[in-house]
Amino acid sequence: MRVTFATKNEGKIKELRNLAKNTELNIETVPDKIIFPKETGLTYQENALIKAQHIFDLIGTNVIADDSGLEVDALGGDPGIFSSRYSKRATDTANINKLLKNLKNTSNRSARFKCSMTCILEKGSEPLFSEGILEGLITTEQKGKNGFGYDPVFFLPDLGLCMAEISNKEKNTISHRAIAFQQMIKKLGRIS
């Protein structure tokens, strides 16, 4: 089954293609000319649905969209749905620098990555939803070269490593996006 993944984020596309390797899904990218809608939702699920519906309306074929973010307990759940645009410059480096600055004198470093995924298969059908959560801690300094986003400061206590220090293969077995995608695969399997 061909499915268009509604994102321009190369890291997410690569990650989802790796996750789909042993499935019957062929992950395609959104055509370059398409402009994405503003993410005006108040939750990850609402934003994922906004993207999925917009892209489905434009291309008329199977679409999966996700919205994900980092929630830090000491910051009241921030950056949350604003994770990718947390800083003024909205780059991975600027976002991480702002996060570490905001946590400078904080001992509570507990956090989680959340991902909400939405799939629309045909006009008028009910969207499918799934969610993945990965618990961890925010470090005081960046470690590792793999991944993207907040991976260099997201520490996994069970592994003793930051997300950016583990291989892509390992990340694809434990990440919030991997969990949400595996749930989505099960839901798609019940339909086909």
MARVEX-352770 format. One record per atom (N, C-alpha, C): residue number from 1; residue in three letters; chain; x, y, z. Coordinates in steps of 0.05 Angstrom, whole numbers, plus 5000, padded with zeros to 4 digits. Layout:
<kegus>
KEGU     k     r   c      x      y      z
KEGU   NUM   ALA   A      X      Y      Z
...
</kegus>
This chain:
<kegus>
KEGU     k     r   c      x      y      z
KEGU     1   MET   A   5017   4976   5000
KEGU     1   MET   A   5000   5000   5000
KEGU     1   MET   A   5018   5025   5000
KEGU     2   ARG   A   5012   5043   4982
KEGU     2   ARG   A   5026   5068   4981
KEGU     2   ARG   A   5013   5088   5000
KEGU     3   VAL   A   5030   5101   5016
KEGU     3   VAL   A   5021   5121   5035
KEGU     3   VAL   A   5039   5145   5033
KEGU     4   THR   A   5027   5169   5031
KEGU     4   THR   A   5043   5193   5031
KEGU     4   THR   A   5046   5202   5060
KEGU     5   PHE   A   5071   5207   5068
KEGU     5   PHE   A   5076   5217   5096
KEGU     5   PHE   A   5077   5247   5095
KEGU     6   ALA   A   5058   5260   5108
KEGU     6   ALA   A   5054   5289   5107
KEGU     6   ALA   A   5075   5304   5124
KEGU     7   THR   A   5099   5307   5113
KEGU     7   THR   A   5119   5323   5127
KEGU     7   THR   A   5140   5332   5106
KEGU     8   LYS   A   5154   5353   5113
KEGU     8   LYS   A   5178   5361   5097
KEGU     8   LYS   A   5203   5356   5113
KEGU     9   ASN   A   5200   5345   5137
KEGU     9   ASN   A   5222   5339   5155
KEGU     9   ASN   A   5236   5314   5145
KEGU    10   GLU   A   5261   5317   5134
KEGU    10   GLU   A   5276   5294   5123
KEGU    10   GLU   A   5282   5273   5144
KEGU    11   GLY   A   5287   5282   5169
KEGU    11   GLY   A   5292   5263   5191
KEGU    11   GLY   A   5268   5245   5196
KEGU    12   LYS   A   5244   5256   5196
KEGU    12   LYS   A   5220   5240   5200
KEGU    12   LYS   A   5215   5221   5177
KEGU    13   ILE   A   5220   5230   5152
KEGU    13   ILE   A   5216   5214   5129
KEGU    13   ILE   A   5234   5189   5130
KEGU    14   LYS   A   5259   5195   5136
KEGU    14   LYS   A   5279   5173   5137
KEGU    14   LYS   A   5271   5153   5159
KEGU    15   GLU   A   5263   5164   5182
KEGU    15   GLU   A   5255   5147   5205
KEGU    15   GLU   A   5231   5129   5197
KEGU    16   LEU   A   5211   5141   5185
KEGU    16   LEU   A   5187   5126   5178
KEGU    16   LEU   A   5192   5105   5156
KEGU    17   ARG   A   5209   5112   5137
KEGU    17   ARG   A   5217   5092   5117
KEGU    17   ARG   A   5231   5068   5129
KEGU    18   ASN   A   5248   5074   5149
KEGU    18   ASN   A   5261   5052   5163
KEGU    18   ASN   A   5241   5035   5178
KEGU    19   LEU   A   5222   5048   5191
KEGU    19   LEU   A   5202   5033   5206
KEGU    19   LEU   A   5184   5016   5187
KEGU    20   ALA   A   5180   5025   5162
KEGU    20   ALA   A   5163   5012   5144
KEGU    20   ALA   A   5176   4989   5128
KEGU    21   LYS   A   5202   4985   5132
KEGU    21   LYS   A   5218   4966   5116
KEGU    21   LYS   A   5206   4938   5115
KEGU    22   ASN   A   5196   4928   5138
KEGU    22   ASN   A   5186   4901   5138
KEGU    22   ASN   A   5155   4900   5138
KEGU    23   THR   A   5143   4920   5126
KEGU    23   THR   A   5114   4922   5123
KEGU    23   THR   A   5107   4923   5094
KEGU    24   GLU   A   5081   4924   5088
KEGU    24   GLU   A   5072   4926   5061
KEGU    24   GLU   A   5068   4955   5053
KEGU    25   LEU   A   5077   4974   5070
KEGU    25   LEU   A   5074   5002   5064
KEGU    25   LEU   A   5097   5013   5049
KEGU    26   ASN   A   5091   5029   5028
KEGU    26   ASN   A   5111   5043   5013
KEGU    26   ASN   A   5107   5073   5020
KEGU    27   ILE   A   5126   5084   5034
KEGU    27   ILE   A   5124   5112   5044
KEGU    27   ILE   A   5133   5131   5022
KEGU    28   GLU   A   5115   5149   5014
KEGU    28   GLU   A   5122   5169   4993
KEGU    28   GLU   A   5122   5196   5006
KEGU    29   THR   A   5136   5214   4993
KEGU    29   THR   A   5138   5242   5003
KEGU    29   THR   A   5118   5260   4990
KEGU    30   VAL   A   5112   5282   5003
KEGU    30   VAL   A   5093   5301   4993
KEGU    30   VAL   A   5106   5316   4969
KEGU    31   PRO   A   5092   5321   4948
KEGU    31   PRO   A   5103   5336   4925
KEGU    31   PRO   A   5114   5363   4935
KEGU    32   ASP   A   5136   5371   4923
KEGU    32   ASP   A   5150   5396   4931
KEGU    32   ASP   A   5132   5421   4931
KEGU    33   LYS   A   5114   5422   4912
KEGU    33   LYS   A   5098   5447   4908
KEGU    33   LYS   A   5077   5451   4930
KEGU    34   ILE   A   5072   5430   4946
KEGU    34   ILE   A   5050   5432   4966
KEGU    34   ILE   A   5059   5449   4990
KEGU    35   ILE   A   5041   5466   4998
KEGU    35   ILE   A   5046   5483   5021
KEGU    35   ILE   A   5030   5472   5044
KEGU    36   PHE   A   5042   5469   5067
KEGU    36   PHE   A   5029   5457   5090
KEGU    36   PHE   A   5012   5478   5105
KEGU    37   PRO   A   4990   5468   5117
KEGU    37   PRO   A   4973   5487   5132
KEGU    37   PRO   A   4986   5495   5159
KEGU    38   LYS   A   4976   5516   5170
KEGU    38   LYS   A   4986   5524   5197
KEGU    38   LYS   A   4975   5503   5217
KEGU    39   GLU   A   4992   5497   5236
KEGU    39   GLU   A   4984   5478   5257
KEGU    39   GLU   A   4970   5494   5279
KEGU    40   THR   A   4944   5495   5277
KEGU    40   THR   A   4928   5512   5296
KEGU    40   THR   A   4915   5495   5318
KEGU    41   GLY   A   4920   5469   5318
KEGU    41   GLY   A   4908   5452   5338
KEGU    41   GLY   A   4919   5457   5366
KEGU    42   LEU   A   4905   5448   5386
KEGU    42   LEU   A   4914   5451   5413
KEGU    42   LEU   A   4927   5425   5424
KEGU    43   THR   A   4926   5404   5408
KEGU    43   THR   A   4938   5379   5416
KEGU    43   THR   A   4954   5367   5392
KEGU    44   TYR   A   4971   5348   5398
KEGU    44   TYR   A   4985   5334   5376
KEGU    44   TYR   A   4965   5321   5357
KEGU    45   GLN   A   4944   5308   5368
KEGU    45   GLN   A   4925   5295   5350
KEGU    45   GLN   A   4911   5314   5332
KEGU    46   GLU   A   4903   5338   5342
KEGU    46   GLU   A   4890   5358   5326
KEGU    46   GLU   A   4908   5367   5303
KEGU    47   ASN   A   4934   5372   5310
KEGU    47   ASN   A   4953   5381   5289
KEGU    47   ASN   A   4958   5359   5268
KEGU    48   ALA   A   4960   5334   5277
KEGU    48   ALA   A   4964   5312   5258
KEGU    48   ALA   A   4940   5310   5239
KEGU    49   LEU   A   4916   5313   5250
KEGU    49   LEU   A   4892   5311   5233
KEGU    49   LEU   A   4891   5335   5214
KEGU    50   ILE   A   4898   5359   5222
KEGU    50   ILE   A   4898   5382   5205
KEGU    50   ILE   A   4917   5377   5181
KEGU    51   LYS   A   4941   5367   5186
KEGU    51   LYS   A   4960   5361   5164
KEGU    51   LYS   A   4950   5338   5146
KEGU    52   ALA   A   4941   5317   5159
KEGU    52   ALA   A   4931   5294   5142
KEGU    52   ALA   A   4908   5302   5124
KEGU    53   GLN   A   4889   5316   5136
KEGU    53   GLN   A   4865   5323   5120
KEGU    53   GLN   A   4873   5342   5097
KEGU    54   HIS   A   4890   5362   5103
KEGU    54   HIS   A   4899   5381   5083
KEGU    54   HIS   A   4913   5367   5059
KEGU    55   ILE   A   4932   5350   5066
KEGU    55   ILE   A   4947   5336   5045
KEGU    55   ILE   A   4928   5316   5030
KEGU    56   PHE   A   4911   5302   5044
KEGU    56   PHE   A   4892   5284   5031
KEGU    56   PHE   A   4874   5300   5011
KEGU    57   ASP   A   4864   5323   5020
KEGU    57   ASP   A   4847   5339   5002
KEGU    57   ASP   A   4862   5348   4977
KEGU    58   LEU   A   4888   5352   4979
KEGU    58   LEU   A   4904   5361   4956
KEGU    58   LEU   A   4912   5338   4937
KEGU    59   ILE   A   4918   5315   4948
KEGU    59   ILE   A   4928   5293   4931
KEGU    59   ILE   A   4909   5270   4928
KEGU    60   GLY   A   4889   5268   4946
KEGU    60   GLY   A   4868   5248   4943
KEGU    60   GLY   A   4876   5219   4946
KEGU    61   THR   A   4898   5214   4961
KEGU    61   THR   A   4907   5187   4965
KEGU    61   THR   A   4914   5183   4994
KEGU    62   ASN   A   4921   5158   5001
KEGU    62   ASN   A   4927   5151   5029
KEGU    62   ASN   A   4948   5169   5041
KEGU    63   VAL   A   4942   5179   5065
KEGU    63   VAL   A   4961   5198   5078
KEGU    63   VAL   A   4964   5191   5108
KEGU    64   ILE   A   4989   5192   5117
KEGU    64   ILE   A   4995   5190   5146
KEGU    64   ILE   A   5008   5217   5153
KEGU    65   ALA   A   4999   5228   5175
KEGU    65   ALA   A   5012   5252   5186
KEGU    65   ALA   A   5017   5247   5216
KEGU    66   ASP   A   5037   5261   5226
KEGU    66   ASP   A   5041   5259   5255
KEGU    66   ASP   A   5047   5287   5266
KEGU    67   ASP   A   5044   5290   5291
KEGU    67   ASP   A   5053   5313   5305
KEGU    67   ASP   A   5065   5302   5331
KEGU    68   SER   A   5088   5313   5337
KEGU    68   SER   A   5102   5303   5361
KEGU    68   SER   A   5116   5325   5375
KEGU    69   GLY   A   5124   5320   5399
KEGU    69   GLY   A   5138   5340   5414
KEGU    69   GLY   A   5150   5330   5440
KEGU    70   LEU   A   5164   5347   5453
KEGU    70   LEU   A   5177   5342   5478
KEGU    70   LEU   A   5161   5356   5500
KEGU    71   GLU   A   5155   5341   5521
KEGU    71   GLU   A   5141   5353   5544
KEGU    71   GLU   A   5159   5350   5568
KEGU    72   VAL   A   5166   5373   5581
KEGU    72   VAL   A   5184   5373   5604
KEGU    72   VAL   A   5167   5381   5628
KEGU    73   ASP   A   5168   5364   5649
KEGU    73   ASP   A   5151   5368   5673
KEGU    73   ASP   A   5157   5394   5687
KEGU    74   ALA   A   5182   5401   5690
KEGU    74   ALA   A   5190   5426   5704
KEGU    74   ALA   A   5181   5451   5689
KEGU    75   LEU   A   5174   5448   5664
KEGU    75   LEU   A   5165   5471   5648
KEGU    75   LEU   A   5135   5470   5642
KEGU    76   GLY   A   5121   5454   5659
KEGU    76   GLY   A   5092   5452   5656
KEGU    76   GLY   A   5083   5439   5630
KEGU    77   GLY   A   5100   5421   5619
KEGU    77   GLY   A   5094   5408   5594
KEGU    77   GLY   A   5105   5421   5569
KEGU    78   ASP   A   5117   5444   5572
KEGU    78   ASP   A   5130   5458   5549
KEGU    78   ASP   A   5155   5443   5541
KEGU    79   PRO   A   5163   5445   5516
KEGU    79   PRO   A   5152   5461   5495
KEGU    79   PRO   A   5127   5449   5482
KEGU    80   GLY   A   5121   5423   5486
KEGU    80   GLY   A   5097   5411   5477
KEGU    80   GLY   A   5092   5414   5447
KEGU    81   ILE   A   5068   5423   5439
KEGU    81   ILE   A   5062   5425   5410
KEGU    81   ILE   A   5078   5446   5396
KEGU    82   PHE   A   5093   5462   5411
KEGU    82   PHE   A   5110   5483   5399
KEGU    82   PHE   A   5139   5474   5398
KEGU    83   SER   A   5144   5448   5402
KEGU    83   SER   A   5172   5438   5403
KEGU    83   SER   A   5189   5446   5380
KEGU    84   SER   A   5179   5444   5356
KEGU    84   SER   A   5196   5451   5332
KEGU    84   SER   A   5200   5481   5328
KEGU    85   ARG   A   5184   5496   5341
KEGU    85   ARG   A   5186   5526   5339
KEGU    85   ARG   A   5188   5538   5367
KEGU    86   TYR   A   5203   5525   5385
KEGU    86   TYR   A   5206   5534   5412
KEGU    86   TYR   A   5222   5560   5415
KEGU    87   SER   A   5242   5562   5398
KEGU    87   SER   A   5259   5586   5399
KEGU    87   SER   A   5251   5605   5376
KEGU    88   LYS   A   5262   5629   5376
KEGU    88   LYS   A   5256   5648   5355
KEGU    88   LYS   A   5266   5638   5328
KEGU    89   ARG   A   5290   5626   5328
KEGU    89   ARG   A   5301   5616   5302
KEGU    89   ARG   A   5289   5590   5294
KEGU    90   ALA   A   5277   5575   5312
KEGU    90   ALA   A   5264   5549   5306
KEGU    90   ALA   A   5282   5529   5293
KEGU    91   THR   A   5308   5528   5301
KEGU    91   THR   A   5326   5508   5292
KEGU    91   THR   A   5331   5488   5315
KEGU    92   ASP   A   5341   5464   5309
KEGU    92   ASP   A   5346   5445   5330
KEGU    92   ASP   A   5365   5456   5351
KEGU    93   THR   A   5387   5469   5342
KEGU    93   THR   A   5407   5480   5360
KEGU    93   THR   A   5395   5502   5378
KEGU    94   ALA   A   5380   5521   5366
KEGU    94   ALA   A   5368   5543   5381
KEGU    94   ALA   A   5347   5532   5400
KEGU    95   ASN   A   5332   5512   5392
KEGU    95   ASN   A   5311   5501   5410
KEGU    95   ASN   A   5324   5487   5434
KEGU    96   ILE   A   5346   5472   5429
KEGU    96   ILE   A   5360   5458   5451
KEGU    96   ILE   A   5372   5479   5470
KEGU    97   ASN   A   5385   5499   5459
KEGU    97   ASN   A   5397   5520   5476
KEGU    97   ASN   A   5377   5533   5494
KEGU    98   LYS   A   5353   5540   5483
KEGU    98   LYS   A   5332   5552   5499
KEGU    98   LYS   A   5323   5533   5521
KEGU    99   LEU   A   5319   5508   5514
KEGU    99   LEU   A   5310   5488   5533
KEGU    99   LEU   A   5330   5486   5556
KEGU   100   LEU   A   5355   5483   5550
KEGU   100   LEU   A   5376   5480   5571
KEGU   100   LEU   A   5377   5505   5588
KEGU   101   LYS   A   5374   5528   5576
KEGU   101   LYS   A   5375   5553   5591
KEGU   101   LYS   A   5351   5554   5610
KEGU   102   ASN   A   5327   5546   5601
KEGU   102   ASN   A   5303   5547   5618
KEGU   102   ASN   A   5304   5526   5640
KEGU   103   LEU   A   5321   5506   5637
KEGU   103   LEU   A   5323   5485   5658
KEGU   103   LEU   A   5349   5488   5675
KEGU   104   LYS   A   5363   5510   5671
KEGU   104   LYS   A   5389   5514   5683
KEGU   104   LYS   A   5390   5507   5713
KEGU   105   ASN   A   5372   5517   5729
KEGU   105   ASN   A   5373   5513   5758
KEGU   105   ASN   A   5351   5494   5768
KEGU   106   THR   A   5344   5475   5751
KEGU   106   THR   A   5322   5456   5757
KEGU   106   THR   A   5333   5428   5761
KEGU   107   SER   A   5325   5416   5783
KEGU   107   SER   A   5334   5389   5789
KEGU   107   SER   A   5315   5368   5776
KEGU   108   ASN   A   5289   5375   5773
KEGU   108   ASN   A   5270   5357   5761
KEGU   108   ASN   A   5274   5358   5730
KEGU   109   ARG   A   5286   5337   5719
KEGU   109   ARG   A   5292   5336   5691
KEGU   109   ARG   A   5274   5316   5676
KEGU   110   SER   A   5253   5306   5688
KEGU   110   SER   A   5236   5286   5675
KEGU   110   SER   A   5221   5298   5651
KEGU   111   ALA   A   5220   5282   5631
KEGU   111   ALA   A   5207   5291   5606
KEGU   111   ALA   A   5198   5267   5590
KEGU   112   ARG   A   5183   5273   5568
KEGU   112   ARG   A   5175   5251   5551
KEGU   112   ARG   A   5171   5262   5522
KEGU   113   PHE   A   5177   5245   5504
KEGU   113   PHE   A   5170   5250   5476
KEGU   113   PHE   A   5142   5238   5471
KEGU   114   LYS   A   5125   5253   5457
KEGU   114   LYS   A   5098   5243   5450
KEGU   114   LYS   A   5095   5246   5420
KEGU   115   CYS   A   5082   5226   5408
KEGU   115   CYS   A   5075   5227   5380
KEGU   115   CYS   A   5046   5218   5376
KEGU   116   SER   A   5031   5234   5361
KEGU   116   SER   A   5004   5227   5353
KEGU   116   SER   A   5005   5224   5323
KEGU   117   MET   A   4994   5202   5313
KEGU   117   MET   A   4994   5196   5285
KEGU   117   MET   A   4965   5193   5275
KEGU   118   THR   A   4960   5203   5251
KEGU   118   THR   A   4934   5202   5238
KEGU   118   THR   A   4937   5191   5210
KEGU   119   CYS   A   4918   5174   5202
KEGU   119   CYS   A   4918   5163   5175
KEGU   119   CYS   A   4890   5167   5163
KEGU   120   ILE   A   4890   5177   5139
KEGU   120   ILE   A   4865   5179   5123
KEGU   120   ILE   A   4868   5163   5098
KEGU   121   LEU   A   4850   5144   5094
KEGU   121   LEU   A   4852   5125   5071
KEGU   121   LEU   A   4834   5132   5048
KEGU   122   GLU   A   4810   5142   5053
KEGU   122   GLU   A   4792   5148   5031
KEGU   122   GLU   A   4773   5170   5040
KEGU   123   LYS   A   4762   5184   5020
KEGU   123   LYS   A   4744   5206   5025
KEGU   123   LYS   A   4720   5196   5041
KEGU   124   GLY   A   4714   5211   5063
KEGU   124   GLY   A   4691   5204   5079
KEGU   124   GLY   A   4696   5183   5100
KEGU   125   SER   A   4719   5171   5100
KEGU   125   SER   A   4725   5150   5120
KEGU   125   SER   A   4734   5163   5146
KEGU   126   GLU   A   4730   5148   5168
KEGU   126   GLU   A   4739   5158   5194
KEGU   126   GLU   A   4769   5156   5195
KEGU   127   PRO   A   4783   5177   5204
KEGU   127   PRO   A   4812   5176   5207
KEGU   127   PRO   A   4820   5156   5228
KEGU   128   LEU   A   4843   5144   5225
KEGU   128   LEU   A   4855   5126   5245
KEGU   128   LEU   A   4874   5142   5261
KEGU   129   PHE   A   4875   5137   5287
KEGU   129   PHE   A   4893   5151   5305
KEGU   129   PHE   A   4910   5131   5321
KEGU   130   SER   A   4935   5139   5327
KEGU   130   SER   A   4952   5123   5345
KEGU   130   SER   A   4970   5143   5360
KEGU   131   GLU   A   4981   5133   5382
KEGU   131   GLU   A   4999   5150   5399
KEGU   131   GLU   A   5022   5134   5410
KEGU   132   GLY   A   5045   5147   5412
KEGU   132   GLY   A   5068   5135   5424
KEGU   132   GLY   A   5080   5154   5445
KEGU   133   ILE   A   5090   5143   5467
KEGU   133   ILE   A   5102   5159   5488
KEGU   133   ILE   A   5128   5146   5496
KEGU   134   LEU   A   5149   5162   5499
KEGU   134   LEU   A   5175   5152   5509
KEGU   134   LEU   A   5185   5170   5532
KEGU   135   GLU   A   5188   5158   5555
KEGU   135   GLU   A   5196   5173   5579
KEGU   135   GLU   A   5227   5175   5580
KEGU   136   GLY   A   5236   5197   5591
KEGU   136   GLY   A   5265   5201   5595
KEGU   136   GLY   A   5271   5225   5612
KEGU   137   LEU   A   5295   5235   5610
KEGU   137   LEU   A   5305   5258   5626
KEGU   137   LEU   A   5320   5277   5607
KEGU   138   ILE   A   5320   5302   5614
KEGU   138   ILE   A   5335   5322   5599
KEGU   138   ILE   A   5363   5325   5612
KEGU   139   THR   A   5383   5322   5596
KEGU   139   THR   A   5411   5325   5606
KEGU   139   THR   A   5419   5354   5608
KEGU   140   THR   A   5442   5359   5619
KEGU   140   THR   A   5452   5387   5621
KEGU   140   THR   A   5470   5394   5597
KEGU   141   GLU   A   5478   5374   5581
KEGU   141   GLU   A   5494   5379   5558
KEGU   141   GLU   A   5487   5359   5536
KEGU   142   GLN   A   5494   5367   5511
KEGU   142   GLN   A   5487   5350   5488
KEGU   142   GLN   A   5507   5327   5485
KEGU   143   LYS   A   5496   5304   5477
KEGU   143   LYS   A   5513   5280   5472
KEGU   143   LYS   A   5502   5266   5447
KEGU   144   GLY   A   5521   5256   5431
KEGU   144   GLY   A   5514   5240   5408
KEGU   144   GLY   A   5510   5256   5382
KEGU   145   LYS   A   5511   5241   5360
KEGU   145   LYS   A   5509   5254   5333
KEGU   145   LYS   A   5486   5243   5317
KEGU   146   ASN   A   5471   5223   5327
KEGU   146   ASN   A   5449   5212   5312
KEGU   146   ASN   A   5423   5226   5318
KEGU   147   GLY   A   5403   5221   5302
KEGU   147   GLY   A   5377   5232   5306
KEGU   147   GLY   A   5375   5261   5299
KEGU   148   PHE   A   5354   5274   5310
KEGU   148   PHE   A   5349   5302   5303
KEGU   148   PHE   A   5332   5314   5326
KEGU   149   GLY   A   5326   5339   5324
KEGU   149   GLY   A   5310   5352   5345
KEGU   149   GLY   A   5324   5352   5372
KEGU   150   TYR   A   5310   5343   5392
KEGU   150   TYR   A   5319   5343   5420
KEGU   150   TYR   A   5335   5318   5427
KEGU   151   ASP   A   5340   5300   5408
KEGU   151   ASP   A   5353   5275   5414
KEGU   151   ASP   A   5379   5277   5429
KEGU   152   PRO   A   5396   5298   5424
KEGU   152   PRO   A   5421   5300   5439
KEGU   152   PRO   A   5419   5306   5468
KEGU   153   VAL   A   5395   5315   5477
KEGU   153   VAL   A   5392   5321   5506
KEGU   153   VAL   A   5371   5303   5519
KEGU   154   PHE   A   5360   5284   5505
KEGU   154   PHE   A   5340   5266   5516
KEGU   154   PHE   A   5353   5240   5525
KEGU   155   PHE   A   5355   5237   5551
KEGU   155   PHE   A   5369   5214   5563
KEGU   155   PHE   A   5350   5191   5569
KEGU   156   LEU   A   5359   5167   5562
KEGU   156   LEU   A   5343   5143   5566
KEGU   156   LEU   A   5355   5128   5590
KEGU   157   PRO   A   5343   5129   5613
KEGU   157   PRO   A   5355   5117   5637
KEGU   157   PRO   A   5360   5087   5634
KEGU   158   ASP   A   5342   5072   5621
KEGU   158   ASP   A   5346   5043   5618
KEGU   158   ASP   A   5371   5036   5601
KEGU   159   LEU   A   5378   5054   5583
KEGU   159   LEU   A   5401   5049   5566
KEGU   159   LEU   A   5426   5064   5575
KEGU   160   GLY   A   5422   5084   5591
KEGU   160   GLY   A   5445   5100   5601
KEGU   160   GLY   A   5457   5118   5578
KEGU   161   LEU   A   5440   5124   5558
KEGU   161   LEU   A   5450   5139   5535
KEGU   161   LEU   A   5428   5160   5527
KEGU   162   CYS   A   5437   5180   5512
KEGU   162   CYS   A   5418   5199   5500
KEGU   162   CYS   A   5408   5187   5474
KEGU   163   MET   A   5385   5196   5465
KEGU   163   MET   A   5374   5186   5439
KEGU   163   MET   A   5394   5189   5417
KEGU   164   ALA   A   5409   5211   5417
KEGU   164   ALA   A   5428   5216   5395
KEGU   164   ALA   A   5453   5198   5397
KEGU   165   GLU   A   5455   5182   5418
KEGU   165   GLU   A   5478   5164   5421
KEGU   165   GLU   A   5471   5135   5412
KEGU   166   ILE   A   5446   5130   5407
KEGU   166   ILE   A   5439   5102   5399
KEGU   166   ILE   A   5436   5101   5369
KEGU   167   SER   A   5438   5077   5358
KEGU   167   SER   A   5435   5074   5329
KEGU   167   SER   A   5407   5079   5320
KEGU   168   ASN   A   5404   5085   5294
KEGU   168   ASN   A   5378   5089   5283
KEGU   168   ASN   A   5361   5063   5285
KEGU   169   LYS   A   5374   5040   5283
KEGU   169   LYS   A   5360   5015   5285
KEGU   169   LYS   A   5348   5012   5313
KEGU   170   GLU   A   5364   5018   5333
KEGU   170   GLU   A   5354   5016   5361
KEGU   170   GLU   A   5332   5037   5366
KEGU   171   LYS   A   5337   5061   5356
KEGU   171   LYS   A   5317   5082   5360
KEGU   171   LYS   A   5290   5074   5348
KEGU   172   ASN   A   5291   5060   5325
KEGU   172   ASN   A   5266   5051   5311
KEGU   172   ASN   A   5252   5029   5326
KEGU   173   THR   A   5263   5019   5348
KEGU   173   THR   A   5248   4999   5364
KEGU   173   THR   A   5236   5011   5389
KEGU   174   ILE   A   5245   5035   5397
KEGU   174   ILE   A   5236   5046   5423
KEGU   174   ILE   A   5224   5074   5421
KEGU   175   SER   A   5228   5088   5399
KEGU   175   SER   A   5219   5116   5398
KEGU   175   SER   A   5189   5120   5399
KEGU   176   HIS   A   5181   5143   5407
KEGU   176   HIS   A   5152   5150   5408
KEGU   176   HIS   A   5139   5148   5380
KEGU   177   ARG   A   5154   5155   5359
KEGU   177   ARG   A   5144   5152   5332
KEGU   177   ARG   A   5141   5123   5324
KEGU   178   ALA   A   5161   5107   5332
KEGU   178   ALA   A   5160   5078   5327
KEGU   178   ALA   A   5136   5065   5340
KEGU   179   ILE   A   5131   5073   5365
KEGU   179   ILE   A   5108   5061   5380
KEGU   179   ILE   A   5082   5069   5366
KEGU   180   ALA   A   5079   5095   5359
KEGU   180   ALA   A   5055   5104   5345
KEGU   180   ALA   A   5052   5090   5318
KEGU   181   PHE   A   5074   5087   5303
KEGU   181   PHE   A   5073   5074   5277
KEGU   181   PHE   A   5065   5045   5279
KEGU   182   GLN   A   5076   5030   5299
KEGU   182   GLN   A   5069   5002   5302
KEGU   182   GLN   A   5039   4999   5309
KEGU   183   GLN   A   5028   5017   5325
KEGU   183   GLN   A   5000   5017   5331
KEGU   183   GLN   A   4984   5022   5305
KEGU   184   MET   A   4993   5041   5289
KEGU   184   MET   A   4980   5047   5263
KEGU   184   MET   A   4980   5023   5244
KEGU   185   ILE   A   5003   5009   5243
KEGU   185   ILE   A   5005   4986   5226
KEGU   185   ILE   A   4984   4965   5234
KEGU   186   LYS   A   4980   4961   5260
KEGU   186   LYS   A   4960   4941   5269
KEGU   186   LYS   A   4932   4950   5261
KEGU   187   LYS   A   4926   4976   5263
KEGU   187   LYS   A   4900   4985   5255
KEGU   187   LYS   A   4896   4982   5225
KEGU   188   LEU   A   4916   4988   5209
KEGU   188   LEU   A   4914   4985   5180
KEGU   188   LEU   A   4911   4956   5172
KEGU   189   GLY   A   4924   4938   5187
KEGU   189   GLY   A   4922   4909   5182
KEGU   189   GLY   A   4893   4899   5186
KEGU   190   ARG   A   4879   4911   5205
KEGU   190   ARG   A   4851   4903   5210
KEGU   190   ARG   A   4832   4912   5188
KEGU   191   ILE   A   4840   4932   5174
KEGU   191   ILE   A   4823   4943   5152
KEGU   191   ILE   A   4827   4929   5126
KEGU   192   SER   A   4853   4923   5119
KEGU   192   SER   A   4859   4911   5093
KEGU   192   SER   A   4852   4882   5090
</kegus>
